[in-house]
């Protein structure tokens, strides 16, 4: 009976001793191999005058505060905070620099550099050198003012109109025509275009 109690007591002591040895090995082995304390968090650094840990967020706030207080912005291009954290800080542009940039862009385009827009004048294929050819009569008016109005409307469409006063059946009228053209096809085409203004089918005649 006494031997059984001694065996139980020795077994408990052995288990306790084994647990203590394993704990010491876990604590001391990393320090012996790497020279660092496994309990301390590597991401934290300690102030020599205080036992409180300084976190990466505190470092970032400190750097930003130094930058906002007028630090050298040209030397602060990048700050590494903690592990795998990079904060890029770009130098700010002054208000004068922004005004210089806007004024330089505006100076590229001045009124003198812009090309002047000119409305191209469209003219019908009428040649003053045509001695003989074809004309297209587009209207006959007893009121000369109506004839003048039609000529102005044709000019706005790029068609050169002419007028002459003739006597038909004892009445004096004003005849409006376009031309002359060297080809009959040109006279017919321009007369058809003029019909949009005169509402009168063109009459093709020999010139002169």
Secondary structure, 3 states (H helix, E strand, C coil): CHHHHHHHHHHHHHHHHHHHHHHHHHHHHHHHHHCCCCCCCCCCEECCCCCCEECHHHHHHHHHHHHHCCCCCCCCCEEECCCCCEEECCCCCCHHHHHHHHHHHHCCCCCCCCCCCCCCCCCCCCCCCCCCEEEEEEEEECCHHHHHHHHHHHHHCCCCEEEEEEEECCEEEEEEEEEEECCHHHHHHHHHHHHHHHCCCCEEEEEC
